[in-house]
Amino acid sequence: MISVVLANPTFIVNFADPLTIVTFVVLTVLAVLINLFSFYEFRRWLPRIVILSLTGFSIIAYIFLLSPVFYALLIVMAVAMVYFLSANATETRALVANNMKGKKSLSFHRAGKKQGEVIFDRDEVYGKVMSAVLWMSKQKMGALITFERKDSLSEEMKSGTFINAPVSAELIQTIFYPGTRLHDGAVVIRNDQIVAASVYYKPTTRPLTGKYGSRHRAAIGISEQCDAVTIVVSEETGRISIAAQGELNSVTPDALMSTFQEFMSAASEPKEE
């Protein structure tokens, strides 16, 4: 249809009309704002590409006076926006709620490049996790907790069970309680959500000095593949370790929070050979 219209320039909108120019400018500004929103608020490229395509086609349909196509695309675009906002309901609610409260705490998560900012209270989330880790350490309850950073763990999470629940110390303790169906494998935390549990990683194949269990090897393995930070609690000794950038670091309970925050705030840079 567009090729037919392109062959007949009389169908192109008349930009000599001031009202037409104003309408076109408003439409273009809205399209830019919608795409900026989608690029900053959605993790995945699919919604970005869909929204970008729909807004682009809407402008083309307007220019060539394809009125039915234009309005149809606007409806599809509205439906797509509602769908993707629903699919990212947790992030959307957090964004709106924290903007209303005036919170400025930011966390950046993007696969490969800087991704949209998701606002949440990091100190509160970290405090809940550390509380659970310290309790499990005293109980000698094995645990593997991974915090996603810039590199996406979506592929790894396919091996586990999706939970999508707010972070809480009680939930973490329950997941790793011996005998529960999800206690083996890792818990993956994204922003302020426990996204998945019982997630299995490929263990490191490097020779390690000393005795390391499957959890520790898995923690090192995932840290070799991405910039995630993983906390490990030993089932035998209750010892707490943090795996990051291909290394496993033993930490004391008193230094747990400060050490963990250092790893989380450290820039993701390729490790020197």
Solvent accessible surface area in square Angstrom, and as a share of the most:
residue,aa,sasa,rsa
1,M,149,0.66
2,I,65,0.33
3,S,80,0.51
4,V,96,0.55
5,V,12,0.07
6,L,101,0.50
7,A,79,0.61
8,N,57,0.29
9,P,91,0.57
10,T,122,0.71
11,F,110,0.46
12,I,66,0.33
13,V,15,0.09
14,N,96,0.49
15,F,78,0.32
16,A,85,0.66
17,D,57,0.30
18,P,97,0.61
19,L,127,0.63
20,T,18,0.11
21,I,79,0.40
22,V,86,0.49
23,T,55,0.32
24,F,50,0.21
25,V,79,0.45
26,V,78,0.45
27,L,22,0.11
28,T,44,0.26
29,V,75,0.43
30,L,92,0.46
31,A,9,0.07
32,V,77,0.45
33,L,100,0.50
34,I,43,0.22
35,N,19,0.10
36,L,88,0.44
37,F,69,0.29
38,S,0,0.00
39,F,62,0.26
40,Y,114,0.43
41,E,31,0.14
42,F,2,0.01
43,R,39,0.14
44,R,117,0.43
45,W,135,0.47
46,L,114,0.57
47,P,1,0.00
48,R,1,0.01
49,I,95,0.48
50,V,46,0.27
51,I,0,0.00
52,L,93,0.46
53,S,45,0.29
54,L,21,0.10
55,T,4,0.02
56,G,30,0.29
57,F,103,0.43
58,S,1,0.01
59,I,32,0.16
60,I,62,0.31
61,A,2,0.01
62,Y,36,0.14
63,I,39,0.20
64,F,25,0.11
65,L,91,0.45
66,L,15,0.08
67,S,56,0.36
68,P,108,0.68
69,V,49,0.28
70,F,25,0.10
71,Y,132,0.50
72,A,50,0.39
73,L,30,0.15
74,L,52,0.26
75,I,115,0.58
76,V,76,0.43
77,M,17,0.08
78,A,57,0.44
79,V,95,0.55
80,A,13,0.10
81,M,34,0.15
82,V,97,0.56
83,Y,137,0.52
84,F,17,0.07
85,L,54,0.27
86,S,72,0.46
87,A,55,0.43
88,N,10,0.05
89,A,33,0.26
90,T,45,0.26
91,E,22,0.10
92,T,37,0.22
93,R,155,0.57
94,A,15,0.12
95,L,25,0.12
96,V,80,0.46
97,A,42,0.32
98,N,15,0.07
99,N,89,0.46
100,M,160,0.71
101,K,139,0.59
102,G,44,0.42
103,K,70,0.30
104,K,168,0.71
105,S,29,0.19
106,L,55,0.27
107,S,12,0.08
108,F,78,0.32
109,H,12,0.05
110,R,29,0.11
111,A,61,0.47
112,G,72,0.70
113,K,153,0.65
114,K,131,0.55
115,Q,9,0.04
116,G,4,0.04
117,E,60,0.27
118,V,11,0.07
119,I,11,0.06
120,F,9,0.04
121,D,51,0.27
122,R,100,0.37
123,D,99,0.51
124,E,87,0.39
125,V,10,0.05
126,Y,20,0.08
127,G,28,0.27
128,K,73,0.31
129,V,0,0.00
130,M,8,0.03
131,S,58,0.38
132,A,0,0.00
133,V,0,0.00
134,L,58,0.29
135,W,99,0.35
136,M,0,0.00
137,S,19,0.12
138,K,165,0.70
139,Q,100,0.44
140,K,112,0.47
141,M,12,0.05
142,G,4,0.04
143,A,0,0.00
144,L,4,0.02
145,I,0,0.00
146,T,0,0.00
147,F,6,0.02
148,E,5,0.02
149,R,25,0.09
150,K,84,0.36
151,D,46,0.24
152,S,49,0.32
153,L,1,0.01
154,S,50,0.32
155,E,120,0.54
156,E,44,0.20
157,M,2,0.01
158,K,134,0.57
159,S,66,0.43
160,G,20,0.19
161,T,66,0.38
162,F,108,0.45
163,I,49,0.25
164,N,96,0.49
165,A,22,0.17
166,P,94,0.59
167,V,5,0.03
168,S,32,0.21
169,A,13,0.10
170,E,120,0.54
171,L,52,0.26
172,I,0,0.00
173,Q,37,0.16
174,T,81,0.47
175,I,8,0.04
176,F,2,0.01
177,Y,124,0.47
178,P,76,0.48
179,G,72,0.69
180,T,45,0.26
181,R,232,0.85
182,L,47,0.24
183,H,45,0.20
184,D,64,0.33
185,G,12,0.12
186,A,0,0.00
187,V,0,0.00
188,V,0,0.00
189,I,1,0.00
190,R,31,0.11
191,N,10,0.05
192,D,34,0.17
193,Q,26,0.12
194,I,0,0.00
195,V,10,0.06
196,A,0,0.00
197,A,0,0.00
198,S,16,0.10
199,V,0,0.00
200,Y,123,0.47
201,Y,19,0.07
202,K,156,0.66
203,P,76,0.48
204,T,8,0.05
205,T,135,0.79
206,R,96,0.35
207,P,132,0.83
208,L,38,0.19
209,T,130,0.76
210,G,59,0.56
211,K,168,0.71
212,Y,66,0.25
213,G,40,0.38
214,S,93,0.60
215,R,41,0.15
216,H,12,0.05
217,R,76,0.28
218,A,13,0.10
219,A,0,0.00
220,I,4,0.02
221,G,2,0.02
222,I,1,0.00
223,S,4,0.02
224,E,77,0.34
225,Q,98,0.44
226,C,23,0.14
227,D,17,0.09
228,A,0,0.00
229,V,1,0.01
230,T,0,0.00
231,I,0,0.00
232,V,0,0.00
233,V,0,0.00
234,S,11,0.07
235,E,99,0.44
236,E,121,0.54
237,T,88,0.51
238,G,5,0.05
239,R,103,0.37
240,I,3,0.02
241,S,1,0.00
242,I,0,0.00
243,A,0,0.00
244,A,5,0.04
245,Q,78,0.35
246,G,5,0.05
247,E,76,0.34
248,L,36,0.18
249,N,50,0.26
250,S,78,0.51
251,V,19,0.11
252,T,83,0.48
253,P,77,0.49
254,D,144,0.75
255,A,38,0.29
256,L,2,0.01
257,M,64,0.28
258,S,59,0.38
259,T,29,0.17
260,F,0,0.00
261,Q,67,0.30
262,E,116,0.52
263,F,46,0.19
264,M,31,0.14
265,S,94,0.61
266,A,39,0.30
267,A,69,0.54
268,S,46,0.30
269,E,118,0.53
270,P,127,0.80
271,K,105,0.44
272,E,156,0.70
273,E,216,0.97
